[in-house]
C-alpha cells in the first residue's frame, strides 16, 4: 500500500453513496463532461456516477458487470492517505484516511509519485 498526500481539499457531493452489485439492472443517463469515463446511473435505491466499463449497456438500460461503490472520501490539503485500490483509467484512487474512513479521491487532487 502506498501513501499519497492531498494537494488540495476534496469536497464530496451531497448525495448518498450508491453500492451496485453484479447483475443489478440500472438506468443509464448522461456521460460526465469532466470525467468522461463515468455515466450517471439510477436504480431503485439511488443514483450516482459509475465508470461505464463496469456496465453492460443496451439502449438506455444496463446490467452491472463489476460491483462498484460510489463512496467518495472528503480530504483536506496536506492530509496523508493510504491507497487501497487504484482506478487510474478513471482518474480516481480508493483511499483510507488516518481516521479509518474509505472512499474514492480524484488523482488530480493528490500528490502521487
N, CA, C and O atoms as a printed pandas DataFrame, in Angstrom:
     atom_number atom_name residue_name chain_id  residue_number  x_coord  y_coord  z_coord
0              1         N          UNK        A               1    0.846   -1.180    0.000
1              2        CA          UNK        A               1    0.000    0.000    0.000
2              3         C          UNK        A               1    0.890    1.242    0.000
3              4         O          UNK        A               1    1.867    1.322    0.744
4              5         N          UNK        A               2    0.542    2.186   -0.829
5              6        CA          UNK        A               2    1.327    3.414   -0.884
6              7         C          UNK        A               2    0.593    4.537   -0.159
7              8         O          UNK        A               2   -0.606    4.458    0.109
8              9         N          UNK        A               3    1.344    5.572    0.143
9             10        CA          UNK        A               3    0.813    6.750    0.825
10            11         C          UNK        A               3    0.845    7.916   -0.153
11            12         O          UNK        A               3    1.837    8.124   -0.852
12            13         N          UNK        A               4   -0.249    8.675   -0.198
13            14        CA          UNK        A               4   -0.324    9.889   -1.007
14            15         C          UNK        A               4   -0.721   11.032   -0.085
15            16         O          UNK        A               4   -1.212   10.815    1.022
16            17         N          UNK        A               5   -0.499   12.260   -0.564
17            18        CA          UNK        A               5   -0.853   13.446    0.218
18            19         C          UNK        A               5   -1.811   14.295   -0.605
19            20         O          UNK        A               5   -1.586   14.539   -1.791
20            21         N          UNK        A               6   -2.877   14.739    0.039
21            22        CA          UNK        A               6   -3.846   15.606   -0.642
22            23         C          UNK        A               6   -3.190   16.951   -0.931
23            24         O          UNK        A               6   -2.723   17.636   -0.021
24            25         N          UNK        A               7   -3.160   17.318   -2.202
25            26        CA          UNK        A               7   -2.598   18.598   -2.630
26            27         C          UNK        A               7   -3.594   19.716   -2.370
27            28         O          UNK        A               7   -3.224   20.814   -1.957
28            29         N          UNK        A               8   -4.863   19.418   -2.619
29            30        CA          UNK        A               8   -5.964   20.344   -2.346
30            31         C          UNK        A               8   -7.102   19.540   -1.711
31            32         O          UNK        A               8   -7.131   18.313   -1.806
32            33         N          UNK        A               9   -8.024   20.228   -1.073
33            34        CA          UNK        A               9   -9.164   19.559   -0.439
34            35         C          UNK        A               9  -10.090   18.964   -1.496
35            36         O          UNK        A               9  -10.221   19.494   -2.599
36            37         N          UNK        A              10  -10.719   17.866   -1.138
37            38        CA          UNK        A              10  -11.756   17.262   -1.991
38            39         C          UNK        A              10  -13.052   17.251   -1.198
39            40         O          UNK        A              10  -13.147   16.606   -0.154
40            41         N          UNK        A              11  -14.040   17.964   -1.697
41            42        CA          UNK        A              11  -15.367   18.012   -1.070
42            43         C          UNK        A              11  -16.255   16.979   -1.752
43            44         O          UNK        A              11  -16.233   16.840   -2.975
44            45         N          UNK        A              12  -17.021   16.271   -0.968
45            46        CA          UNK        A              12  -17.859   15.212   -1.539
46            47         C          UNK        A              12  -19.240   15.742   -1.915
47            48         O          UNK        A              12  -19.700   16.737   -1.355
48            49         N          UNK        A              13  -19.907   15.071   -2.872
49            50        CA          UNK        A              13  -21.242   15.515   -3.299
50            51         C          UNK        A              13  -22.281   15.297   -2.199
51            52         O          UNK        A              13  -22.111   14.462   -1.311
52            53         N          UNK        A              14  -23.342   16.063   -2.286
53            54        CA          UNK        A              14  -24.420   15.980   -1.303
54            55         C          UNK        A              14  -25.466   14.959   -1.756
55            56         O          UNK        A              14  -26.615   15.311   -2.025
56            57         N          UNK        A              15  -25.055   13.696   -1.836
57            58        CA          UNK        A              15  -25.996   12.611   -2.132
58            59         C          UNK        A              15  -25.426   11.334   -1.515
59            60         O          UNK        A              15  -24.213   11.173   -1.375
60            61         N          UNK        A              16  -26.316   10.455   -1.160
61            62        CA          UNK        A              16  -25.910    9.193   -0.530
62            63         C          UNK        A              16  -25.109    8.343   -1.512
63            64         O          UNK        A              16  -25.400    8.339   -2.708
64            65         N          UNK        A              17  -24.097    7.622   -1.013
65            66        CA          UNK        A              17  -23.336    6.720   -1.883
66            67         C          UNK        A              17  -24.238    5.624   -2.447
67            68         O          UNK        A              17  -25.245    5.250   -1.846
68            69         N          UNK        A              18  -23.853    5.130   -3.597
69            70        CA          UNK        A              18  -24.587    4.064   -4.274
70            71         C          UNK        A              18  -23.682    2.840   -4.328
71            72         O          UNK        A              18  -22.535    2.930   -4.765
72            73         N          UNK        A              19  -24.191    1.713   -3.891
73            74        CA          UNK        A              19  -23.431    0.467   -3.949
74            75         C          UNK        A              19  -24.137   -0.477   -4.914
75            76         O          UNK        A              19  -25.284   -0.866   -4.696
76            77         N          UNK        A              20  -23.435   -0.836   -5.982
77            78        CA          UNK        A              20  -24.020   -1.673   -7.033
78            79         C          UNK        A              20  -23.459   -3.085   -6.970
79            80         O          UNK        A              20  -22.260   -3.281   -6.769
80            81         N          UNK        A              21  -24.335   -4.063   -7.144
81            82        CA          UNK        A              21  -23.940   -5.468   -7.142
82            83         C          UNK        A              21  -23.941   -6.009   -8.570
83            84         O          UNK        A              21  -24.681   -5.530   -9.429
84            85         N          UNK        A              22  -23.106   -7.007   -8.805
85            86        CA          UNK        A              22  -23.056   -7.664  -10.112
86            87         C          UNK        A              22  -24.448   -8.201  -10.447
87            88         O          UNK        A              22  -25.103   -8.823   -9.610
88            89         N          UNK        A              23  -24.889   -7.952  -11.680
89            90        CA          UNK        A              23  -26.184   -8.428  -12.140
90            91         C          UNK        A              23  -27.328   -7.459  -11.905
91            92         O          UNK        A              23  -28.433   -7.664  -12.408
92            93         N          UNK        A              24  -27.071   -6.405  -11.143
93            94        CA          UNK        A              24  -28.115   -5.414  -10.868
94            95         C          UNK        A              24  -28.432   -4.620  -12.135
95            96         O          UNK        A              24  -27.530   -4.288  -12.905
96            97         N          UNK        A              25  -29.705   -4.318  -12.349
97            98        CA          UNK        A              25  -30.140   -3.531  -13.503
98            99         C          UNK        A              25  -30.178   -2.058  -13.125
99           100         O          UNK        A              25  -30.674   -1.698  -12.057
100          101         N          UNK        A              26  -29.651   -1.204  -14.007
101          102        CA          UNK        A              26  -29.625    0.240  -13.775
102          103         C          UNK        A              26  -30.083    0.963  -15.036
103          104         O          UNK        A              26  -29.981    0.440  -16.145
104          105         N          UNK        A              27  -30.586    2.173  -14.840
105          106        CA          UNK        A              27  -30.934    3.036  -15.968
106          107         C          UNK        A              27  -29.745    3.964  -16.194
107          108         O          UNK        A              27  -29.277    4.615  -15.260
108          109         N          UNK        A              28  -29.262    4.023  -17.421
109          110        CA          UNK        A              28  -28.086    4.829  -17.750
110          111         C          UNK        A              28  -28.522    6.188  -18.277
111          112         O          UNK        A              28  -29.380    6.288  -19.154
112          113         N          UNK        A              29  -27.910    7.238  -17.721
113          114        CA          UNK        A              29  -28.198    8.597  -18.162
114          115         C          UNK        A              29  -27.023    9.191  -18.907
115          116         O          UNK        A              29  -26.398    8.534  -19.739
116          117         N          UNK        A              30  -26.733   10.430  -18.601
117          118        CA          UNK        A              30  -25.701   11.187  -19.313
118          119         C          UNK        A              30  -24.287   10.755  -18.949
119          120         O          UNK        A              30  -24.048   10.150  -17.904
120          121         N          UNK        A              31  -23.349   11.085  -19.847
121          122        CA          UNK        A              31  -21.922   10.890  -19.595
122          123         C          UNK        A              31  -21.399   12.173  -18.959
123          124         O          UNK        A              31  -21.810   13.269  -19.339
124          125         N          UNK        A              32  -20.493   12.040  -17.992
125          126        CA          UNK        A              32  -19.938   13.199  -17.293
126          127         C          UNK        A              32  -18.989   13.961  -18.217
127          128         O          UNK        A              32  -18.182   13.346  -18.915
128          129         N          UNK        A              33  -19.076   15.279  -18.229
129          130        CA          UNK        A              33  -18.211   16.081  -19.098
130          131         C          UNK        A              33  -16.818   16.263  -18.503
131          132         O          UNK        A              33  -15.842   16.358  -19.247
132          133         N          UNK        A              34  -16.707   16.312  -17.172
133          134        CA          UNK        A              34  -15.395   16.450  -16.530
134          135         C          UNK        A              34  -14.685   15.101  -16.421
135          136         O          UNK        A              34  -13.464   15.032  -16.565
136          137         N          UNK        A              35  -15.429   14.045  -16.173
137          138        CA          UNK        A              35  -14.894   12.695  -16.014
138          139         C          UNK        A              35  -15.542   11.799  -17.079
139          140         O          UNK        A              35  -16.498   11.091  -16.764
140          141         N          UNK        A              36  -15.057   11.805  -18.318
141          142        CA          UNK        A              36  -15.724   11.111  -19.425
142          143         C          UNK        A              36  -15.826    9.591  -19.278
143          144         O          UNK        A              36  -16.586    8.958  -20.011
144          145         N          UNK        A              37  -15.088    9.003  -18.362
145          146        CA          UNK        A              37  -15.191    7.558  -18.124
146          147         C          UNK        A              37  -16.480    7.200  -17.385
147          148         O          UNK        A              37  -16.860    6.031  -17.326
148          149         N          UNK        A              38  -17.160    8.220  -16.813
149          150        CA          UNK        A              38  -18.315    7.982  -15.951
150          151         C          UNK        A              38  -19.640    8.295  -16.626
151          152         O          UNK        A              38  -19.747    9.229  -17.420
152          153         N          UNK        A              39  -20.659    7.486  -16.290
153          154        CA          UNK        A              39  -22.037    7.742  -16.701
154          155         C          UNK        A              39  -22.894    7.802  -15.440
155          156         O          UNK        A              39  -22.580    7.174  -14.429
156          157         N          UNK        A              40  -23.983    8.570  -15.516
157          158        CA          UNK        A              40  -24.897    8.698  -14.385
158          159         C          UNK        A              40  -25.899    7.563  -14.452
159          160         O          UNK        A              40  -26.551    7.369  -15.478
160          161         N          UNK        A              41  -26.028    6.806  -13.364
161          162        CA          UNK        A              41  -26.969    5.690  -13.334
162          163         C          UNK        A              41  -28.001    5.893  -12.231
163          164         O          UNK        A              41  -27.746    6.554  -11.224
164          165         N          UNK        A              42  -29.166    5.305  -12.451
165          166        CA          UNK        A              42  -30.241    5.359  -11.468
166          167         C          UNK        A              42  -30.736    3.941  -11.216
167          168         O          UNK        A              42  -30.917    3.155  -12.147
168          169         N          UNK        A              43  -30.953    3.629   -9.939
169          170        CA          UNK        A              43  -31.505    2.336   -9.534
170          171         C          UNK        A              43  -32.720    2.601   -8.651
171          172         O          UNK        A              43  -33.084    3.753   -8.416
172          173         N          UNK        A              44  -33.336    1.543   -8.170
173          174        CA          UNK        A              44  -34.476    1.708   -7.265
174          175         C          UNK        A              44  -34.045    2.235   -5.895
175          176         O          UNK        A              44  -34.893    2.673   -5.117
176          177         N          UNK        A              45  -32.744    2.203   -5.584
177          178        CA          UNK        A              45  -32.271    2.677   -4.286
178          179         C          UNK        A              45  -31.337    3.883   -4.361
179          180         O          UNK        A              45  -30.675    4.200   -3.373
180          181         N          UNK        A              46  -31.266    4.561   -5.500
181          182        CA          UNK        A              46  -30.464    5.775   -5.583
182          183         C          UNK        A              46  -29.874    6.006   -6.958
183          184         O          UNK        A              46  -30.226    5.339   -7.932
184          185         N          UNK        A              47  -28.962    6.975   -7.011
185          186        CA          UNK        A              47  -28.304    7.301   -8.273
186          187         C          UNK        A              47  -26.895    7.791   -7.995
187          188         O          UNK        A              47  -26.571    8.201   -6.880
188          189         N          UNK        A              48  -26.054    7.741   -9.038
189          190        CA          UNK        A              48  -24.683    8.200   -8.896
190          191         C          UNK        A              48  -23.882    7.952  -10.161
191          192         O          UNK        A              48  -24.389    7.415  -11.145
192          193         N          UNK        A              49  -22.615    8.358  -10.112
193          194        CA          UNK        A              49  -21.707    8.239  -11.257
194          195         C          UNK        A              49  -20.906    6.948  -11.145
195          196         O          UNK        A              49  -20.360    6.629  -10.089
196          197         N          UNK        A              50  -20.847    6.210  -12.258
197          198        CA          UNK        A              50  -20.193    4.905  -12.297
198          199         C          UNK        A              50  -19.358    4.814  -13.573
199          200         O          UNK        A              50  -19.804    5.269  -14.627
200          201         N          UNK        A              51  -18.139    4.230  -13.502
201          202        CA          UNK        A              51  -17.372    4.032  -14.736
202          203         C          UNK        A              51  -18.171    3.168  -15.719
203          204         O          UNK        A              51  -18.654    2.093  -15.363
204          205         N          UNK        A              52  -18.302    3.644  -16.938
205          206        CA          UNK        A              52  -19.110    2.954  -17.952
206          207         C          UNK        A              52  -18.623    1.533  -18.204
207          208         O          UNK        A              52  -19.431    0.659  -18.517
208          209         N          UNK        A              53  -17.332    1.284  -18.076
209          210        CA          UNK        A              53  -16.798   -0.050  -18.366
210          211         C          UNK        A              53  -17.256   -1.099  -17.350
211          212         O          UNK        A              53  -17.079   -2.294  -17.585
212          213         N          UNK        A              54  -17.836   -0.679  -16.237
213          214        CA          UNK        A              54  -18.364   -1.623  -15.244
214          215         C          UNK        A              54  -19.786   -2.076  -15.577
215          216         O          UNK        A              54  -20.385   -2.866  -14.847
216          217         N          UNK        A              55  -20.319   -1.561  -16.698
217          218        CA          UNK        A              55  -21.690   -1.863  -17.096
218          219         C          UNK        A              55  -21.729   -2.549  -18.453
219          220         O          UNK        A              55  -20.868   -2.327  -19.305
220          221         N          UNK        A              56  -22.730   -3.373  -18.634
221          222        CA          UNK        A              56  -23.035   -3.947  -19.941
222          223         C          UNK        A              56  -24.294   -3.223  -20.396
223          224         O          UNK        A              56  -25.373   -3.446  -19.846
224          225         N          UNK        A              57  -24.163   -2.357  -21.400
225          226        CA          UNK        A              57  -25.277   -1.478  -21.762
226          227         C          UNK        A              57  -25.998   -1.914  -23.030
227          228         O          UNK        A              57  -25.437   -2.550  -23.922
228          229         N          UNK        A              58  -27.284   -1.533  -23.059
229          230        CA          UNK        A              58  -28.118   -1.759  -24.241
230          231         C          UNK        A              58  -29.272   -0.766  -24.196
231          232         O          UNK        A              58  -30.168   -0.891  -23.361
232          233         N          UNK        A              59  -29.256    0.201  -25.074
233          234        CA          UNK        A              59  -30.308    1.213  -25.252
234          235         C          UNK        A              59  -30.910    1.772  -23.963
235          236         O          UNK        A              59  -32.084    1.546  -23.667
236          237         N          UNK        A              60  -30.099    2.501  -23.204
237          238        CA          UNK        A              60  -30.599    3.214  -22.039
238          239         C          UNK        A              60  -30.649    2.440  -20.739
239          240         O          UNK        A              60  -30.758    3.041  -19.670
240          241         N          UNK        A              61  -30.572    1.117  -20.806
241          242        CA          UNK        A              61  -30.516    0.339  -19.575
242          243         C          UNK        A              61  -29.218   -0.457  -19.580
243          244         O          UNK        A              61  -28.568   -0.606  -20.615
244          245         N          UNK        A              62  -28.856   -0.959  -18.421
245          246        CA          UNK        A              62  -27.592   -1.684  -18.321
246          247         C          UNK        A              62  -27.652   -2.681  -17.174
247          248         O          UNK        A              62  -28.514   -2.613  -16.298
248          249         N          UNK        A              63  -26.705   -3.607  -17.213
249          250        CA          UNK        A              63  -26.520   -4.572  -16.137
250          251         C          UNK        A              63  -25.115   -4.355  -15.594
251          252         O          UNK        A              63  -24.168   -4.183  -16.361
252          253         N          UNK        A              64  -24.981   -4.363  -14.282
253          254        CA          UNK        A              64  -23.684   -4.162  -13.638
254          255         C          UNK        A              64  -22.823   -5.405  -13.861
255          256         O          UNK        A              64  -23.219   -6.517  -13.513
256          257         N          UNK        A              65  -21.623   -5.198  -14.454
257          258        CA          UNK        A              65  -20.682   -6.299  -14.717
258          259         C          UNK        A              65  -19.701   -6.497  -13.578
259          260         O          UNK        A              65  -19.231   -7.610  -13.341
260          261         N          UNK        A              66  -19.389   -5.408  -12.864
261          262        CA          UNK        A              66  -18.448   -5.469  -11.748
262          263         C          UNK        A              66  -18.993   -4.592  -10.629
263          264         O          UNK        A              66  -19.392   -3.452  -10.868
264          265         N          UNK        A              67  -19.011   -5.114   -9.422
265          266        CA          UNK        A              67  -19.532   -4.367   -8.272
266          267         C          UNK        A              67  -18.830   -3.020   -8.162
267          268         O          UNK        A              67  -17.653   -2.889   -8.497
268          269         N          UNK        A              68  -19.567   -2.024   -7.689
269          270        CA          UNK        A              68  -18.993   -0.683   -7.575
270          271         C          UNK        A              68  -19.652    0.070   -6.431
271          272         O          UNK        A              68  -20.855   -0.054   -6.202
272          273         N          UNK        A              69  -18.855    0.848   -5.719
273          274        CA          UNK        A              69  -19.300    1.672   -4.598
274          275         C          UNK        A              69  -18.916    3.107   -4.924
275          276         O          UNK        A              69  -17.738    3.385   -5.149
276          277         N          UNK        A              70  -19.879    4.028   -4.956
277          278        CA          UNK        A              70  -19.606    5.420   -5.344
278          279         C          UNK        A              70  -19.140    6.298   -4.179
279          280         O          UNK        A              70  -19.006    7.510   -4.347
280          281         N          UNK        A              71  -18.893    5.717   -3.006
281          282        CA          UNK        A              71  -18.478    6.497   -1.841
282          283         C          UNK        A              71  -17.232    7.316   -2.157
283          284         O          UNK        A              71  -16.236    6.782   -2.645
284          285         N          UNK        A              72  -17.293    8.614   -1.877
285          286        CA          UNK        A              72  -16.130    9.486   -2.020
286          287         C          UNK        A              72  -15.620    9.854   -0.633
287          288         O          UNK        A              72  -16.391    9.926    0.324
288          289         N          UNK        A              73  -14.325   10.083   -0.535
289          290        CA          UNK        A              73  -13.682   10.425    0.730
290          291         C          UNK        A              73  -13.353   11.913    0.751
291          292         O          UNK        A              73  -12.585   12.381   -0.090
292          293         N          UNK        A              74  -13.921   12.671    1.700
293          294        CA          UNK        A              74  -13.557   14.084    1.789
294          295         C          UNK        A              74  -12.132   14.204    2.330
295          296         O          UNK        A              74  -11.737   13.461    3.229
296          297         N          UNK        A              75  -11.372   15.137    1.782
297          298        CA          UNK        A              75   -9.992   15.328    2.238
298          299         C          UNK        A              75   -9.707   16.805    2.472
299          300         O          UNK        A              75  -10.427   17.684    1.997
300          301         N          UNK        A              76   -8.648   17.048    3.212
301          302        CA          UNK        A              76   -8.140   18.405    3.436
302          303         C          UNK        A              76   -6.727   18.475    2.869
303          304         O          UNK        A              76   -6.009   17.476    2.860
304          305         N          UNK        A              77   -6.334   19.640    2.402
305          306        CA          UNK        A              77   -4.978   19.819    1.870
306          307         C          UNK        A              77   -3.959   19.405    2.931
307          308         O          UNK        A              77   -4.074   19.782    4.097
308          309         N          UNK        A              78   -2.962   18.624    2.511
309          310        CA          UNK        A              78   -1.912   18.163    3.408
310          311         C          UNK        A              78   -2.210   16.841    4.094
311          312         O          UNK        A              78   -1.330   16.276    4.742
312          313         N          UNK        A              79   -3.411   16.342    3.968
313          314        CA          UNK        A              79   -3.799   15.084    4.615
314          315         C          UNK        A              79   -3.116   13.898    3.937
315          316         O          UNK        A              79   -3.077   13.808    2.710
316          317         N          UNK        A              80   -2.575   12.986    4.757
317          318        CA          UNK        A              80   -1.939   11.768    4.252
318          319         C          UNK        A              80   -2.988   10.663    4.160
319          320         O          UNK        A              80   -3.792   10.470    5.072
320          321         N          UNK        A              81   -2.962    9.939    3.035
321          322        CA          UNK        A              81   -3.947    8.889    2.780
322          323         C          UNK        A              81   -3.252    7.617    2.327
323          324         O          UNK        A              81   -2.245    7.667    1.621
324          325         N          UNK        A              82   -3.787    6.489    2.732
325          326        CA          UNK        A              82   -3.284    5.199    2.277
326          327         C          UNK        A              82   -4.084    4.779    1.046
327          328         O          UNK        A              82   -5.315    4.785    1.074
328          329         N          UNK        A              83   -3.394    4.417   -0.027
329          330        CA          UNK        A              83   -4.060    3.959   -1.245
330          331         C          UNK        A              83   -4.408    2.480   -1.078
331          332         O          UNK        A              83   -3.531    1.646   -0.851
332          333         N          UNK        A              84   -5.696    2.169   -1.195
333          334        CA          UNK        A              84   -6.183    0.804   -1.045
334          335         C          UNK        A              84   -6.384    0.156   -2.416
335          336         O          UNK        A              84   -6.086   -1.025   -2.599
336          337         N          UNK        A              85   -6.890    0.934   -3.380
337          338        CA          UNK        A              85   -7.126    0.427   -4.740
338          339         C          UNK        A              85   -6.982    1.578   -5.725
339          340         O          UNK        A              85   -7.191    2.742   -5.382
340          341         N          UNK        A              86   -6.622    1.230   -6.954
341          342        CA          UNK        A              86   -6.431    2.248   -7.987
342          343         C          UNK        A              86   -7.382    2.025   -9.154
343          344         O          UNK        A              86   -7.628    0.893   -9.571
344          345         N          UNK        A              87   -7.905    3.115   -9.666
345          346        CA          UNK        A              87   -8.660    3.098  -10.920
346          347         C          UNK        A              87   -8.106    4.257  -11.746
347          348         O          UNK        A              87   -8.791    5.249  -11.997
348          349         N          UNK        A              88   -6.866    4.105  -12.155
349          350        CA          UNK        A              88   -6.166    5.178  -12.884
350          351         C          UNK        A              88   -6.865    5.498  -14.200
351          352         O          UNK        A              88   -6.830    6.641  -14.657
352          353         N          UNK        A              89   -7.499    4.501  -14.813
353          354        CA          UNK        A              89   -8.203    4.737  -16.075
354          355         C          UNK        A              89   -9.297    5.789  -15.894
355          356         O          UNK        A              89   -9.544    6.600  -16.787
356          357         N          UNK        A              90   -9.943    5.769  -14.742
357          358        CA          UNK        A              90  -10.992    6.747  -14.453
358          359         C          UNK        A              90  -10.449    7.997  -13.775
359          360         O          UNK        A              90  -11.128    9.024  -13.733
360          361         N          UNK        A              91   -9.226    7.920  -13.242
361          362        CA          UNK        A              91   -8.630    9.079  -12.586
362          363         C          UNK        A              91   -8.923    9.183  -11.096
363          364         O          UNK        A              91   -8.888   10.276  -10.531
364          365         N          UNK        A              92   -9.213    8.044  -10.450
365          366        CA          UNK        A              92   -9.552    8.037   -9.025
366          367         C          UNK        A              92   -8.783    6.942   -8.290
367          368         O          UNK        A              92   -8.420    5.921   -8.873
368          369         N          UNK        A              93   -8.538    7.178   -6.982
369          370        CA          UNK        A              93   -7.931    6.181   -6.107
370          371         C          UNK        A              93   -8.866    5.936   -4.929
371          372         O          UNK        A              93   -9.460    6.875   -4.400
372          373         N          UNK        A              94   -9.000    4.665   -4.513
373          374        CA          UNK        A              94   -9.757    4.335   -3.298
374          375         C          UNK        A              94   -8.757    4.445   -2.155
375          376         O          UNK        A              94   -7.767    3.715   -2.114
376          377         N          UNK        A              95   -9.021    5.363   -1.227
377          378        CA          UNK        A              95   -8.065    5.659   -0.162
378          379         C          UNK        A              95   -8.680    5.469    1.215
379          380         O          UNK        A              95   -9.900    5.454    1.378
380          381         N          UNK        A              96   -7.793    5.324    2.214
381          382        CA          UNK        A              96   -8.193    5.237    3.619
382          383         C          UNK        A              96   -7.533    6.395    4.362
383          384         O          UNK        A              96   -6.333    6.627    4.222
384          385         N          UNK        A              97   -8.322    7.115    5.149
385          386        CA          UNK        A              97   -7.794    8.230    5.937
386          387         C          UNK        A              97   -7.199    7.702    7.244
387          388         O          UNK        A              97   -7.361    6.529    7.580
388          389         N          UNK        A              98   -6.515    8.571    7.967
389          390        CA          UNK        A              98   -5.944    8.181    9.258
390          391         C          UNK        A              98   -7.043    7.857   10.271
391          392         O          UNK        A              98   -6.780    7.203   11.280
392          393         N          UNK        A              99   -8.264    8.307   10.013
393          394        CA          UNK        A              99   -9.410    8.024   10.891
394          395         C          UNK        A              99  -10.123    6.729   10.497
395          396         O          UNK        A              99  -11.108    6.345   11.128
396          397         N          UNK        A             100   -9.623    6.054    9.451
397          398        CA          UNK        A             100  -10.191    4.781    9.037
398          399         C          UNK        A             100  -11.321    4.867    8.022
399          400         O          UNK        A             100  -11.855    3.837    7.612
400          401         N          UNK        A             101  -11.697    6.079    7.607
401          402        CA          UNK        A             101  -12.738    6.224    6.578
402          403         C          UNK        A             101  -12.147    5.885    5.217
403          404         O          UNK        A             101  -10.962    6.119    4.976
404          405         N          UNK        A             102  -12.970    5.333    4.323
405          406        CA          UNK        A             102  -12.512    4.975    2.983
406          407         C          UNK        A             102  -13.440    5.538    1.925
407          408         O          UNK        A             102  -14.626    5.756    2.172
408          409         N          UNK        A             103  -12.883    5.773    0.735
409          410        CA          UNK        A             103  -13.674    6.225   -0.396
410          411         C          UNK        A             103  -12.782    6.666   -1.541
411          412         O          UNK        A             103  -11.556    6.688   -1.431
412          413         N          UNK        A             104  -13.432    7.018   -2.644
413          414        CA          UNK        A             104  -12.725    7.466   -3.847
414          415         C          UNK        A             104  -12.267    8.914   -3.701
415          416         O          UNK        A             104  -12.984    9.761   -3.166
416          417         N          UNK        A             105  -11.053    9.177   -4.192
417          418        CA          UNK        A             105  -10.484   10.524   -4.213
418          419         C          UNK        A             105   -9.915   10.747   -5.615
419          420         O          UNK        A             105   -9.213    9.879   -6.134
420          421         N          UNK        A             106  -10.204   11.901   -6.240
421          422        CA          UNK        A             106   -9.654   12.142   -7.580
422          423         C          UNK        A             106   -8.132   12.307   -7.537
423          424         O          UNK        A             106   -7.598   13.033   -6.699
424          425         N          UNK        A             107   -7.451   11.625   -8.449
425          426        CA          UNK        A             107   -5.987   11.695   -8.517
426          427         C          UNK        A             107   -5.517   13.135   -8.678
427          428         O          UNK        A             107   -4.479   13.508   -8.131
428          429         N          UNK        A             108   -6.269   13.955   -9.424
429          430        CA          UNK        A             108   -5.840   15.337   -9.680
430          431         C          UNK        A             108   -5.772   16.188   -8.413
431          432         O          UNK        A             108   -5.218   17.286   -8.450
432          433         N          UNK        A             109   -6.326   15.707   -7.283
433          434        CA          UNK        A             109   -6.257   16.459   -6.027
434          435         C          UNK        A             109   -5.116   15.981   -5.136
435          436         O          UNK        A             109   -4.927   16.499   -4.035
436          437         N          UNK        A             110   -4.352   14.991   -5.610
437          438        CA          UNK        A             110   -3.320   14.347   -4.793
438          439         C          UNK        A             110   -1.920   14.548   -5.348
439          440         O          UNK        A             110   -1.732   14.749   -6.547
440          441         N          UNK        A             111   -0.943   14.489   -4.453
441          442        CA          UNK        A             111    0.457   14.387   -4.867
442          443         C          UNK        A             111    0.759   12.896   -4.918
443          444         O          UNK        A             111    0.865   12.235   -3.885
444          445         N          UNK        A             112    0.895   12.378   -6.128
445          446        CA          UNK        A             112    1.109   10.945   -6.335
446          447         C          UNK        A             112    2.459   10.754   -6.994
447          448         O          UNK        A             112    2.773   11.408   -7.989
448          449         N          UNK        A             113    3.276    9.834   -6.424
449          450        CA          UNK        A             113    4.587    9.593   -7.044
450          451         C          UNK        A             113    4.524    8.521   -8.087
451          452         O          UNK        A             113    5.540    8.198   -8.702
